[in-house]
Amino acid sequence: MLGAIINARIKKVIIGTSDPKTGACGSVLNLFEDYKFNHKPECETGIMQKECEQILKEFFKKLRKEKKQK
């Protein structure tokens, strides 16, 4: 997805919550800042963080439940 963001020259990326295990925009590493790409979008994190965390938790909980039922 990072490649598409850079190639599309998106100016700003907004991230609701970080991923402490595999995040690539300020969590584990920051691909927007750590590499010399020809375009560096602004990255804003933590927008509606609690709400976004809850949405993700519910999504993965449902996914695990459906997988278990199969």
All heavy atoms as TSV, in Angstrom:
chain	resi	resn	atom	element	x	y	z
A	1	MET	N	N	0.819	-1.180	0.000
A	1	MET	CA	C	0.000	0.000	0.000
A	1	MET	C	C	0.870	1.254	0.000
A	1	MET	O	O	0.484	2.262	-0.554
A	1	MET	CB	C	-0.933	-0.020	1.206
A	1	MET	CG	C	-1.906	1.102	1.178
A	1	MET	SD	S	-3.524	0.746	1.813
A	1	MET	CE	C	-3.317	1.016	3.520
A	2	LEU	N	N	2.018	1.181	0.637
A	2	LEU	CA	C	2.905	2.335	0.673
A	2	LEU	C	C	3.297	2.770	-0.735
A	2	LEU	O	O	3.323	3.956	-1.034
A	2	LEU	CB	C	4.156	2.014	1.495
A	2	LEU	CG	C	5.202	3.106	1.546
A	2	LEU	CD1	C	4.675	4.321	2.294
A	2	LEU	CD2	C	6.464	2.602	2.200
A	3	GLY	N	N	3.575	1.812	-1.582
A	3	GLY	CA	C	3.947	2.130	-2.961
A	3	GLY	C	C	2.850	2.890	-3.683
A	3	GLY	O	O	3.112	3.848	-4.414
A	4	ALA	N	N	1.610	2.476	-3.484
A	4	ALA	CA	C	0.479	3.171	-4.115
A	4	ALA	C	C	0.335	4.588	-3.577
A	4	ALA	O	O	0.058	5.521	-4.334
A	4	ALA	CB	C	-0.811	2.383	-3.878
A	5	ILE	N	N	0.531	4.766	-2.283
A	5	ILE	CA	C	0.434	6.100	-1.675
A	5	ILE	C	C	1.501	7.020	-2.251
A	5	ILE	O	O	1.223	8.172	-2.608
A	5	ILE	CB	C	0.561	6.003	-0.138
A	5	ILE	CG1	C	-0.683	5.327	0.448
A	5	ILE	CG2	C	0.776	7.375	0.486
A	5	ILE	CD1	C	-0.553	4.943	1.908
A	6	ILE	N	N	2.718	6.510	-2.376
A	6	ILE	CA	C	3.822	7.321	-2.911
A	6	ILE	C	C	3.600	7.619	-4.385
A	6	ILE	O	O	3.741	8.764	-4.818
A	6	ILE	CB	C	5.166	6.606	-2.673
A	6	ILE	CG1	C	5.480	6.623	-1.172
A	6	ILE	CG2	C	6.285	7.262	-3.474
A	6	ILE	CD1	C	6.643	5.762	-0.774
A	7	ASN	N	N	3.252	6.606	-5.177
A	7	ASN	CA	C	3.061	6.819	-6.612
A	7	ASN	C	C	1.880	7.725	-6.916
A	7	ASN	O	O	1.892	8.440	-7.922
A	7	ASN	CB	C	2.900	5.479	-7.328
A	7	ASN	CG	C	4.210	4.742	-7.421
A	7	ASN	OD1	O	5.269	5.347	-7.535
A	7	ASN	ND2	N	4.156	3.423	-7.363
A	8	ALA	N	N	0.866	7.712	-6.063
A	8	ALA	CA	C	-0.299	8.582	-6.266
A	8	ALA	C	C	-0.045	9.993	-5.744
A	8	ALA	O	O	-0.880	10.871	-5.894
A	8	ALA	CB	C	-1.523	7.986	-5.577
A	9	ARG	N	N	1.104	10.188	-5.100
A	9	ARG	CA	C	1.479	11.501	-4.545
A	9	ARG	C	C	0.447	12.017	-3.544
A	9	ARG	O	O	0.133	13.202	-3.496
A	9	ARG	CB	C	1.688	12.523	-5.650
A	9	ARG	CG	C	2.703	12.120	-6.684
A	9	ARG	CD	C	4.019	12.749	-6.364
A	9	ARG	NE	N	4.955	12.552	-7.469
A	9	ARG	CZ	C	6.136	12.003	-7.310
A	9	ARG	NH1	N	6.519	11.615	-6.129
A	9	ARG	NH2	N	6.948	11.845	-8.323
A	10	ILE	N	N	-0.076	11.101	-2.739
A	10	ILE	CA	C	-1.015	11.492	-1.690
A	10	ILE	C	C	-0.268	12.364	-0.699
A	10	ILE	O	O	0.822	12.010	-0.251
A	10	ILE	CB	C	-1.637	10.245	-1.031
A	10	ILE	CG1	C	-2.525	9.534	-2.060
A	10	ILE	CG2	C	-2.405	10.612	0.233
A	10	ILE	CD1	C	-3.072	8.210	-1.603
A	11	LYS	N	N	-0.835	13.507	-0.370
A	11	LYS	CA	C	-0.132	14.482	0.464
A	11	LYS	C	C	-0.169	14.139	1.945
A	11	LYS	O	O	0.776	14.420	2.668
A	11	LYS	CB	C	-0.714	15.874	0.257
A	11	LYS	CG	C	-0.449	16.414	-1.132
A	11	LYS	CD	C	-1.032	17.790	-1.301
A	11	LYS	CE	C	-0.769	18.273	-2.712
A	11	LYS	NZ	N	-1.295	19.595	-2.947
A	12	LYS	N	N	-1.281	13.550	2.401
A	12	LYS	CA	C	-1.424	13.300	3.832
A	12	LYS	C	C	-2.118	11.971	4.071
A	12	LYS	O	O	-3.140	11.679	3.464
A	12	LYS	CB	C	-2.226	14.424	4.483
A	12	LYS	CG	C	-2.308	14.336	5.983
A	12	LYS	CD	C	-2.969	15.579	6.555
A	12	LYS	CE	C	-2.901	15.601	8.059
A	12	LYS	NZ	N	-3.451	16.847	8.609
A	13	VAL	N	N	-1.550	11.174	4.985
A	13	VAL	CA	C	-2.126	9.895	5.384
A	13	VAL	C	C	-2.569	10.042	6.835
A	13	VAL	O	O	-1.812	10.502	7.680
A	13	VAL	CB	C	-1.094	8.752	5.254
A	13	VAL	CG1	C	-1.662	7.445	5.771
A	13	VAL	CG2	C	-0.634	8.610	3.817
A	14	ILE	N	N	-3.802	9.655	7.110
A	14	ILE	CA	C	-4.337	9.742	8.471
A	14	ILE	C	C	-4.574	8.324	8.973
A	14	ILE	O	O	-5.273	7.542	8.335
A	14	ILE	CB	C	-5.633	10.573	8.501
A	14	ILE	CG1	C	-5.323	12.002	8.041
A	14	ILE	CG2	C	-6.256	10.554	9.884
A	14	ILE	CD1	C	-6.510	12.890	7.885
A	15	ILE	N	N	-3.987	8.010	10.128
A	15	ILE	CA	C	-4.080	6.677	10.706
A	15	ILE	C	C	-4.802	6.790	12.039
A	15	ILE	O	O	-4.378	7.546	12.915
A	15	ILE	CB	C	-2.685	6.065	10.898
A	15	ILE	CG1	C	-2.000	5.946	9.534
A	15	ILE	CG2	C	-2.762	4.731	11.610
A	15	ILE	CD1	C	-0.561	5.516	9.615
A	16	GLY	N	N	-5.865	6.020	12.187
A	16	GLY	CA	C	-6.659	6.089	13.403
A	16	GLY	C	C	-5.960	5.512	14.613
A	16	GLY	O	O	-5.989	6.088	15.687
A	17	THR	N	N	-5.332	4.371	14.457
A	17	THR	CA	C	-4.619	3.749	15.576
A	17	THR	C	C	-3.404	3.014	15.050
A	17	THR	O	O	-3.371	2.592	13.898
A	17	THR	CB	C	-5.548	2.793	16.360
A	17	THR	OG1	O	-4.883	2.374	17.541
A	17	THR	CG2	C	-5.966	1.609	15.552
A	18	SER	N	N	-2.415	2.885	15.883
A	18	SER	CA	C	-1.181	2.234	15.454
A	18	SER	C	C	-1.260	0.733	15.680
A	18	SER	O	O	-2.096	0.241	16.428
A	18	SER	CB	C	0.002	2.812	16.224
A	18	SER	OG	O	-0.166	2.595	17.602
A	19	ASP	N	N	-0.360	0.028	15.033
A	19	ASP	CA	C	-0.246	-1.418	15.189
A	19	ASP	C	C	1.107	-1.697	15.833
A	19	ASP	O	O	2.137	-1.649	15.159
A	19	ASP	CB	C	-0.344	-2.099	13.833
A	19	ASP	CG	C	-0.235	-3.611	13.909
A	19	ASP	OD1	O	0.031	-4.138	15.010
A	19	ASP	OD2	O	-0.404	-4.267	12.869
A	20	PRO	N	N	1.128	-1.977	17.137
A	20	PRO	CA	C	2.402	-2.137	17.838
A	20	PRO	C	C	3.222	-3.356	17.401
A	20	PRO	O	O	4.403	-3.426	17.679
A	20	PRO	CB	C	1.990	-2.258	19.305
A	20	PRO	CG	C	0.572	-2.672	19.285
A	20	PRO	CD	C	-0.024	-2.127	18.018
A	21	LYS	N	N	2.593	-4.301	16.694
A	21	LYS	CA	C	3.319	-5.505	16.270
A	21	LYS	C	C	3.924	-5.361	14.877
A	21	LYS	O	O	5.032	-5.807	14.634
A	21	LYS	CB	C	2.391	-6.720	16.290
A	21	LYS	CG	C	1.957	-7.132	17.677
A	21	LYS	CD	C	1.082	-8.367	17.620
A	21	LYS	CE	C	0.610	-8.748	19.008
A	21	LYS	NZ	N	-0.284	-9.894	18.962
A	22	THR	N	N	3.182	-4.776	13.951
A	22	THR	CA	C	3.655	-4.734	12.562
A	22	THR	C	C	3.485	-3.371	11.901
A	22	THR	O	O	3.611	-3.266	10.686
A	22	THR	CB	C	2.910	-5.778	11.706
A	22	THR	OG1	O	1.508	-5.480	11.736
A	22	THR	CG2	C	3.144	-7.182	12.213
A	23	GLY	N	N	3.203	-2.346	12.659
A	23	GLY	CA	C	2.956	-1.025	12.078
A	23	GLY	C	C	4.145	-0.468	11.322
A	23	GLY	O	O	5.283	-0.578	11.761
A	24	ALA	N	N	3.883	0.137	10.187
A	24	ALA	CA	C	4.965	0.651	9.338
A	24	ALA	C	C	4.904	2.165	9.163
A	24	ALA	O	O	5.542	2.709	8.273
A	24	ALA	CB	C	4.913	-0.039	7.980
A	25	CYS	N	N	4.136	2.820	9.998
A	25	CYS	CA	C	4.079	4.287	9.933
A	25	CYS	C	C	4.189	4.848	11.353
A	25	CYS	O	O	3.260	5.451	11.879
A	25	CYS	CB	C	2.808	4.755	9.252
A	25	CYS	SG	S	2.799	6.529	8.936
A	26	GLY	N	N	5.314	4.581	11.977
A	26	GLY	CA	C	5.554	5.131	13.295
A	26	GLY	C	C	5.447	4.154	14.444
A	26	GLY	O	O	5.833	4.475	15.555
A	27	SER	N	N	4.952	2.938	14.215
A	27	SER	CA	C	4.860	1.948	15.304
A	27	SER	C	C	6.180	1.192	15.412
A	27	SER	O	O	7.026	1.519	16.232
A	27	SER	CB	C	3.722	0.970	15.056
A	27	SER	OG	O	2.490	1.632	15.051
A	28	VAL	N	N	6.328	0.174	14.580
A	28	VAL	CA	C	7.551	-0.623	14.564
A	28	VAL	C	C	8.638	0.118	13.785
A	28	VAL	O	O	9.777	0.199	14.209
A	28	VAL	CB	C	7.290	-2.013	13.958
A	28	VAL	CG1	C	8.570	-2.811	13.853
A	28	VAL	CG2	C	6.255	-2.760	14.786
A	29	LEU	N	N	8.266	0.653	12.655
A	29	LEU	CA	C	9.155	1.459	11.835
A	29	LEU	C	C	8.333	2.511	11.106
A	29	LEU	O	O	7.113	2.489	11.164
A	29	LEU	CB	C	9.937	0.596	10.832
A	29	LEU	CG	C	9.140	-0.352	9.968
A	29	LEU	CD1	C	9.295	0.006	8.504
A	29	LEU	CD2	C	9.691	-1.748	10.184
A	30	ASN	N	N	8.995	3.429	10.474
A	30	ASN	CA	C	8.285	4.489	9.767
A	30	ASN	C	C	8.809	4.563	8.343
A	30	ASN	O	O	9.807	5.227	8.066
A	30	ASN	CB	C	8.466	5.834	10.474
A	30	ASN	CG	C	7.539	6.893	9.923
A	30	ASN	OD1	O	6.976	6.729	8.846
A	30	ASN	ND2	N	7.376	7.965	10.646
A	31	LEU	N	N	8.138	3.849	7.453
A	31	LEU	CA	C	8.584	3.791	6.070
A	31	LEU	C	C	8.529	5.143	5.371
A	31	LEU	O	O	9.286	5.392	4.448
A	31	LEU	CB	C	7.757	2.763	5.294
A	31	LEU	CG	C	7.952	1.315	5.726
A	31	LEU	CD1	C	7.005	0.399	4.953
A	31	LEU	CD2	C	9.374	0.868	5.544
A	32	PHE	N	N	7.648	6.018	5.814
A	32	PHE	CA	C	7.558	7.336	5.197
A	32	PHE	C	C	8.780	8.190	5.505
A	32	PHE	O	O	9.135	9.062	4.750
A	32	PHE	CB	C	6.302	8.077	5.649
A	32	PHE	CG	C	5.022	7.477	5.134
A	32	PHE	CD1	C	3.953	7.293	5.978
A	32	PHE	CD2	C	4.884	7.115	3.812
A	32	PHE	CE1	C	2.765	6.752	5.519
A	32	PHE	CE2	C	3.706	6.567	3.341
A	32	PHE	CZ	C	2.640	6.389	4.195
A	33	GLU	N	N	9.426	7.956	6.625
A	33	GLU	CA	C	10.568	8.779	7.039
A	33	GLU	C	C	11.909	8.066	6.902
A	33	GLU	O	O	12.923	8.714	6.662
A	33	GLU	CB	C	10.390	9.226	8.498
A	33	GLU	CG	C	9.224	10.169	8.712
A	33	GLU	CD	C	9.413	11.522	8.037
A	33	GLU	OE1	O	10.572	12.002	7.970
A	33	GLU	OE2	O	8.411	12.077	7.582
A	34	ASP	N	N	11.938	6.753	7.079
A	34	ASP	CA	C	13.198	6.023	7.163
A	34	ASP	C	C	13.831	5.692	5.813
A	34	ASP	O	O	14.975	5.259	5.770
A	34	ASP	CB	C	13.010	4.725	7.947
A	34	ASP	CG	C	12.620	4.985	9.397
A	34	ASP	OD1	O	12.807	6.116	9.862
A	34	ASP	OD2	O	12.119	4.054	10.055
A	35	TYR	N	N	13.124	5.866	4.742
A	35	TYR	CA	C	13.646	5.527	3.424
A	35	TYR	C	C	13.634	6.750	2.523
A	35	TYR	O	O	12.859	7.673	2.723
A	35	TYR	CB	C	12.828	4.392	2.793
A	35	TYR	CG	C	12.996	3.101	3.547
A	35	TYR	CD1	C	12.153	2.765	4.600
A	35	TYR	CD2	C	14.031	2.228	3.225
A	35	TYR	CE1	C	12.333	1.594	5.312
A	35	TYR	CE2	C	14.211	1.049	3.939
A	35	TYR	CZ	C	13.351	0.741	4.969
A	35	TYR	OH	O	13.531	-0.414	5.673
A	36	LYS	N	N	14.489	6.740	1.509
A	36	LYS	CA	C	14.621	7.889	0.615
A	36	LYS	C	C	13.720	7.727	-0.609
A	36	LYS	O	O	14.190	7.497	-1.711
A	36	LYS	CB	C	16.082	8.065	0.201
A	36	LYS	CG	C	16.965	8.424	1.375
A	36	LYS	CD	C	18.391	8.643	0.941
A	36	LYS	CE	C	19.220	9.012	2.153
A	36	LYS	NZ	N	20.596	9.295	1.820
A	37	PHE	N	N	12.426	7.832	-0.387
A	37	PHE	CA	C	11.477	7.797	-1.496
A	37	PHE	C	C	11.423	9.188	-2.126
A	37	PHE	O	O	11.760	10.183	-1.486
A	37	PHE	CB	C	10.086	7.395	-1.004
A	37	PHE	CG	C	10.017	5.989	-0.478
A	37	PHE	CD1	C	9.736	5.747	0.854
A	37	PHE	CD2	C	10.244	4.911	-1.311
A	37	PHE	CE1	C	9.672	4.457	1.352
A	37	PHE	CE2	C	10.181	3.607	-0.823
A	37	PHE	CZ	C	9.894	3.386	0.511
A	38	ASN	N	N	10.966	9.244	-3.363
A	38	ASN	CA	C	10.899	10.530	-4.046
A	38	ASN	C	C	9.707	11.379	-3.602
A	38	ASN	O	O	9.576	12.517	-4.022
A	38	ASN	CB	C	10.854	10.329	-5.562
A	38	ASN	CG	C	9.652	9.525	-6.008
A	38	ASN	OD1	O	8.966	8.923	-5.191
A	38	ASN	ND2	N	9.407	9.491	-7.313
A	39	HIS	N	N	8.860	10.838	-2.764
A	39	HIS	CA	C	7.705	11.571	-2.232
A	39	HIS	C	C	7.500	11.140	-0.789
A	39	HIS	O	O	7.512	9.958	-0.490
A	39	HIS	CB	C	6.453	11.266	-3.066
A	39	HIS	CG	C	5.201	11.866	-2.505
A	39	HIS	ND1	N	4.975	13.220	-2.495
A	39	HIS	CD2	C	4.126	11.295	-1.923
A	39	HIS	CE1	C	3.795	13.453	-1.922
A	39	HIS	NE2	N	3.265	12.296	-1.573
A	40	LYS	N	N	7.320	12.098	0.107
A	40	LYS	CA	C	7.095	11.783	1.521
A	40	LYS	C	C	5.801	12.439	1.985
A	40	LYS	O	O	5.755	13.641	2.212
A	40	LYS	CB	C	8.255	12.288	2.377
A	40	LYS	CG	C	9.518	11.499	2.188
A	40	LYS	CD	C	10.565	11.928	3.174
A	40	LYS	CE	C	11.813	11.088	2.959
A	40	LYS	NZ	N	12.847	11.400	3.931
A	41	PRO	N	N	4.736	11.640	2.087
A	41	PRO	CA	C	3.477	12.213	2.575
A	41	PRO	C	C	3.549	12.530	4.065
A	41	PRO	O	O	4.309	11.908	4.808
A	41	PRO	CB	C	2.448	11.124	2.300
A	41	PRO	CG	C	3.229	9.868	2.230
A	41	PRO	CD	C	4.597	10.233	1.746
A	42	GLU	N	N	2.763	13.490	4.470
A	42	GLU	CA	C	2.621	13.784	5.890
A	42	GLU	C	C	1.812	12.645	6.508
A	42	GLU	O	O	0.869	12.145	5.900
A	42	GLU	CB	C	1.891	15.112	6.057
A	42	GLU	CG	C	1.683	15.531	7.474
A	42	GLU	CD	C	0.864	16.812	7.595
A	42	GLU	OE1	O	0.648	17.501	6.587
A	42	GLU	OE2	O	0.421	17.093	8.722
A	43	CYS	N	N	2.145	12.234	7.708
A	43	CYS	CA	C	1.455	11.127	8.364
A	43	CYS	C	C	0.963	11.585	9.730
A	43	CYS	O	O	1.752	11.988	10.572
A	43	CYS	CB	C	2.408	9.939	8.506
A	43	CYS	SG	S	1.625	8.478	9.157
A	44	GLU	N	N	-0.343	11.545	9.932
A	44	GLU	CA	C	-0.946	11.933	11.204
A	44	GLU	C	C	-1.583	10.699	11.829
A	44	GLU	O	O	-2.350	9.993	11.186
A	44	GLU	CB	C	-1.986	13.021	10.971
A	44	GLU	CG	C	-2.529	13.615	12.243
A	44	GLU	CD	C	-3.421	14.815	11.995
A	44	GLU	OE1	O	-3.400	15.381	10.895
A	44	GLU	OE2	O	-4.169	15.162	12.925
A	45	THR	N	N	-1.272	10.437	13.087
A	45	THR	CA	C	-1.784	9.236	13.749
A	45	THR	C	C	-2.630	9.597	14.964
A	45	THR	O	O	-2.592	10.722	15.459
A	45	THR	CB	C	-0.628	8.334	14.217
A	45	THR	OG1	O	0.176	9.055	15.143
A	45	THR	CG2	C	0.224	7.870	13.055
A	46	GLY	N	N	-3.391	8.618	15.432
A	46	GLY	CA	C	-4.164	8.774	16.659
A	46	GLY	C	C	-5.493	9.485	16.499
A	46	GLY	O	O	-6.103	9.872	17.484
A	47	ILE	N	N	-5.967	9.619	15.281
A	47	ILE	CA	C	-7.261	10.254	15.045
A	47	ILE	C	C	-8.354	9.266	15.450
A	47	ILE	O	O	-8.420	8.166	14.916
A	47	ILE	CB	C	-7.437	10.661	13.562
A	47	ILE	CG1	C	-6.282	11.554	13.097
A	47	ILE	CG2	C	-8.788	11.304	13.314
A	47	ILE	CD1	C	-6.143	12.850	13.842
A	48	MET	N	N	-9.183	9.647	16.414
A	48	MET	CA	C	-10.242	8.768	16.918
A	48	MET	C	C	-9.678	7.406	17.319
A	48	MET	O	O	-10.223	6.356	16.994
A	48	MET	CB	C	-11.362	8.632	15.888
A	48	MET	CG	C	-12.054	9.937	15.564
A	48	MET	SD	S	-13.358	9.810	14.338
A	48	MET	CE	C	-14.570	8.848	15.224
A	49	GLN	N	N	-8.575	7.429	18.035
A	49	GLN	CA	C	-7.830	6.218	18.360
A	49	GLN	C	C	-8.669	5.164	19.075
A	49	GLN	O	O	-8.673	3.997	18.682
A	49	GLN	CB	C	-6.601	6.560	19.194
A	49	GLN	CG	C	-5.745	5.348	19.461
A	49	GLN	CD	C	-4.403	5.700	20.050
A	49	GLN	OE1	O	-3.993	6.855	20.026
A	49	GLN	NE2	N	-3.714	4.721	20.569
A	50	LYS	N	N	-9.382	5.530	20.118
A	50	LYS	CA	C	-10.171	4.539	20.869
A	50	LYS	C	C	-11.234	3.888	19.997
A	50	LYS	O	O	-11.443	2.681	20.057
A	50	LYS	CB	C	-10.794	5.182	22.099
A	50	LYS	CG	C	-9.785	5.519	23.165
A	50	LYS	CD	C	-10.446	6.068	24.401
A	50	LYS	CE	C	-9.372	6.419	25.433
A	50	LYS	NZ	N	-9.940	6.853	26.697
A	51	GLU	N	N	-11.906	4.690	19.190
A	51	GLU	CA	C	-12.945	4.157	18.309
A	51	GLU	C	C	-12.346	3.198	17.280
A	51	GLU	O	O	-12.890	2.129	17.014
A	51	GLU	CB	C	-13.695	5.291	17.598
A	51	GLU	CG	C	-14.505	6.166	18.528
A	51	GLU	CD	C	-13.726	7.350	19.104
A	51	GLU	OE1	O	-12.470	7.342	19.115
A	51	GLU	OE2	O	-14.384	8.296	19.558
A	52	CYS	N	N	-11.207	3.582	16.706
A	52	CYS	CA	C	-10.565	2.740	15.702
A	52	CYS	C	C	-10.053	1.437	16.316
A	52	CYS	O	O	-10.179	0.380	15.702
A	52	CYS	CB	C	-9.414	3.494	15.042
A	52	CYS	SG	S	-9.969	4.886	14.036
A	53	GLU	N	N	-9.490	1.513	17.523
A	53	GLU	CA	C	-9.042	0.302	18.212
A	53	GLU	C	C	-10.212	-0.653	18.418
A	53	GLU	O	O	-10.085	-1.859	18.206
A	53	GLU	CB	C	-8.423	0.650	19.560
A	53	GLU	CG	C	-7.047	1.246	19.474
A	53	GLU	CD	C	-6.505	1.687	20.828
A	53	GLU	OE1	O	-7.225	1.561	21.853
A	53	GLU	OE2	O	-5.367	2.161	20.866
A	54	GLN	N	N	-11.347	-0.122	18.835
A	54	GLN	CA	C	-12.515	-0.955	19.094
A	54	GLN	C	C	-13.017	-1.615	17.808
A	54	GLN	O	O	-13.362	-2.800	17.810
A	54	GLN	CB	C	-13.640	-0.126	19.738
A	54	GLN	CG	C	-14.792	-0.958	20.232
A	54	GLN	CD	C	-14.382	-1.974	21.285
A	54	GLN	OE1	O	-13.536	-1.704	22.136
A	54	GLN	NE2	N	-14.974	-3.147	21.232
A	55	ILE	N	N	-13.037	-0.878	16.720
A	55	ILE	CA	C	-13.466	-1.436	15.432
A	55	ILE	C	C	-12.551	-2.590	15.030
A	55	ILE	O	O	-13.022	-3.656	14.612
A	55	ILE	CB	C	-13.488	-0.345	14.343
A	55	ILE	CG1	C	-14.636	0.630	14.609
A	55	ILE	CG2	C	-13.621	-0.960	12.954
A	55	ILE	CD1	C	-14.578	1.894	13.767
A	56	LEU	N	N	-11.244	-2.387	15.159
A	56	LEU	CA	C	-10.303	-3.447	14.801
A	56	LEU	C	C	-10.444	-4.668	15.700
A	56	LEU	O	O	-10.418	-5.810	15.231
A	56	LEU	CB	C	-8.866	-2.919	14.849
A	56	LEU	CG	C	-8.473	-2.012	13.688
A	56	LEU	CD1	C	-7.094	-1.410	13.936
A	56	LEU	CD2	C	-8.486	-2.771	12.381
A	57	LYS	N	N	-10.593	-4.450	16.997
A	57	LYS	CA	C	-10.758	-5.567	17.928
A	57	LYS	C	C	-12.006	-6.379	17.603
A	57	LYS	O	O	-11.976	-7.610	17.585
A	57	LYS	CB	C	-10.829	-5.054	19.363
A	57	LYS	CG	C	-9.491	-4.615	19.910
A	57	LYS	CD	C	-9.627	-4.060	21.313
A	57	LYS	CE	C	-8.296	-3.544	21.820
A	57	LYS	NZ	N	-8.383	-2.950	23.160
A	58	GLU	N	N	-13.112	-5.693	17.340
A	58	GLU	CA	C	-14.356	-6.389	16.995
A	58	GLU	C	C	-14.214	-7.160	15.692
A	58	GLU	O	O	-14.705	-8.288	15.569
A	58	GLU	CB	C	-15.501	-5.389	16.915
A	58	GLU	CG	C	-15.918	-4.843	18.262
A	58	GLU	CD	C	-16.952	-3.733	18.154
A	58	GLU	OE1	O	-17.515	-3.512	17.059
A	58	GLU	OE2	O	-17.196	-3.063	19.176
A	59	PHE	N	N	-13.551	-6.557	14.706
A	59	PHE	CA	C	-13.359	-7.210	13.416
A	59	PHE	C	C	-12.588	-8.518	13.573
A	59	PHE	O	O	-13.001	-9.572	13.073
A	59	PHE	CB	C	-12.632	-6.277	12.444
A	59	PHE	CG	C	-12.202	-6.955	11.180
A	59	PHE	CD1	C	-13.118	-7.206	10.172
A	59	PHE	CD2	C	-10.890	-7.358	11.004
A	59	PHE	CE1	C	-12.727	-7.844	9.002
A	59	PHE	CE2	C	-10.484	-7.994	9.843
A	59	PHE	CZ	C	-11.409	-8.230	8.846
A	60	PHE	N	N	-11.449	-8.465	14.273
A	60	PHE	CA	C	-10.627	-9.663	14.410
A	60	PHE	C	C	-11.259	-10.694	15.338
A	60	PHE	O	O	-11.095	-11.904	15.141
A	60	PHE	CB	C	-9.212	-9.300	14.839
A	60	PHE	CG	C	-8.422	-8.699	13.698
A	60	PHE	CD1	C	-8.092	-7.364	13.702
A	60	PHE	CD2	C	-8.040	-9.479	12.622
A	60	PHE	CE1	C	-7.379	-6.808	12.651
A	60	PHE	CE2	C	-7.335	-8.943	11.561
A	60	PHE	CZ	C	-6.998	-7.603	11.577
A	61	LYS	N	N	-12.014	-10.251	16.321
A	61	LYS	CA	C	-12.741	-11.178	17.192
A	61	LYS	C	C	-13.768	-11.954	16.362
A	61	LYS	O	O	-13.883	-13.179	16.474
A	61	LYS	CB	C	-13.433	-10.403	18.311
A	61	LYS	CG	C	-14.142	-11.271	19.313
A	61	LYS	CD	C	-14.752	-10.422	20.421
A	61	LYS	CE	C	-15.470	-11.270	21.438
A	61	LYS	NZ	N	-16.032	-10.459	22.533
A	62	LYS	N	N	-14.490	-11.242	15.502
A	62	LYS	CA	C	-15.479	-11.878	14.634
A	62	LYS	C	C	-14.802	-12.842	13.651
A	62	LYS	O	O	-15.292	-13.946	13.411
A	62	LYS	CB	C	-16.256	-10.805	13.862
A	62	LYS	CG	C	-17.315	-11.351	12.948
A	62	LYS	CD	C	-18.040	-10.244	12.223
A	62	LYS	CE	C	-19.018	-10.811	11.213
A	62	LYS	NZ	N	-19.618	-9.767	10.377
A	63	LEU	N	N	-13.672	-12.433	13.115
A	63	LEU	CA	C	-12.934	-13.269	12.178
A	63	LEU	C	C	-12.483	-14.578	12.841
A	63	LEU	O	O	-12.637	-15.659	12.259
A	63	LEU	CB	C	-11.719	-12.493	11.661
A	63	LEU	CG	C	-11.054	-12.968	10.392
A	63	LEU	CD1	C	-12.007	-12.868	9.207
A	63	LEU	CD2	C	-9.810	-12.141	10.133
A	64	ARG	N	N	-11.952	-14.483	14.061
A	64	ARG	CA	C	-11.526	-15.687	14.785
A	64	ARG	C	C	-12.710	-16.588	15.097
A	64	ARG	O	O	-12.626	-17.815	14.982
A	64	ARG	CB	C	-10.799	-15.299	16.072
A	64	ARG	CG	C	-9.417	-14.745	15.865
A	64	ARG	CD	C	-8.666	-14.579	17.170
A	64	ARG	NE	N	-9.293	-13.648	18.083
A	64	ARG	CZ	C	-9.083	-12.330	18.111
A	64	ARG	NH1	N	-8.251	-11.781	17.246
A	64	ARG	NH2	N	-9.687	-11.567	19.004
A	65	LYS	N	N	-13.838	-15.991	15.470
A	65	LYS	CA	C	-15.043	-16.767	15.792
A	65	LYS	C	C	-15.537	-17.519	14.559
A	65	LYS	O	O	-15.875	-18.703	14.639
A	65	LYS	CB	C	-16.130	-15.830	16.318
A	65	LYS	CG	C	-17.382	-16.535	16.765
A	65	LYS	CD	C	-18.404	-15.543	17.318
A	65	LYS	CE	C	-19.676	-16.253	17.734
A	65	LYS	NZ	N	-20.673	-15.295	18.259
A	66	GLU	N	N	-15.565	-16.842	13.399
A	66	GLU	CA	C	-16.019	-17.487	12.170
A	66	GLU	C	C	-15.071	-18.610	11.751
A	66	GLU	O	O	-15.507	-19.666	11.311
A	66	GLU	CB	C	-16.129	-16.448	11.049
A	66	GLU	CG	C	-17.282	-15.486	11.233
A	66	GLU	CD	C	-17.292	-14.368	10.213
A	66	GLU	OE1	O	-16.372	-14.304	9.359
A	66	GLU	OE2	O	-18.233	-13.550	10.259
A	67	LYS	N	N	-13.772	-18.385	11.933
A	67	LYS	CA	C	-12.803	-19.412	11.578
A	67	LYS	C	C	-12.941	-20.637	12.482
A	67	LYS	O	O	-12.843	-21.775	12.030
A	67	LYS	CB	C	-11.382	-18.841	11.703
A	67	LYS	CG	C	-10.317	-19.765	11.225
A	67	LYS	CD	C	-8.953	-19.103	11.293
A	67	LYS	CE	C	-7.878	-20.064	10.832
A	67	LYS	NZ	N	-6.552	-19.443	10.896
A	68	LYS	N	N	-13.204	-20.398	13.748
A	68	LYS	CA	C	-13.380	-21.483	14.717
A	68	LYS	C	C	-14.626	-22.311	14.390
A	68	LYS	O	O	-14.631	-23.526	14.571
A	68	LYS	CB	C	-13.479	-20.908	16.134
A	68	LYS	CG	C	-13.360	-21.921	17.229
A	68	LYS	CD	C	-13.335	-21.241	18.584
A	68	LYS	CE	C	-13.147	-22.237	19.690
A	68	LYS	NZ	N	-13.084	-21.602	21.016
A	69	GLN	N	N	-15.693	-21.658	13.934
A	69	GLN	CA	C	-16.945	-22.350	13.614
A	69	GLN	C	C	-16.805	-23.236	12.394
A	69	GLN	O	O	-17.540	-24.206	12.258
A	69	GLN	CB	C	-18.076	-21.339	13.414
A	69	GLN	CG	C	-18.511	-20.678	14.708
A	69	GLN	CD	C	-19.560	-19.597	14.472
A	69	GLN	OE1	O	-19.833	-19.184	13.350
A	69	GLN	NE2	N	-20.157	-19.138	15.571
A	70	LYS	N	N	-15.907	-22.924	11.516
A	70	LYS	CA	C	-15.693	-23.742	10.295
A	70	LYS	C	C	-14.935	-24.953	10.675
A	70	LYS	O	O	-14.840	-25.963	10.475
A	70	LYS	CB	C	-14.932	-22.953	9.229
A	70	LYS	CG	C	-15.748	-21.876	8.623
A	70	LYS	CD	C	-14.971	-21.156	7.564
A	70	LYS	CE	C	-15.779	-20.013	6.986
A	70	LYS	NZ	N	-15.088	-19.327	5.928
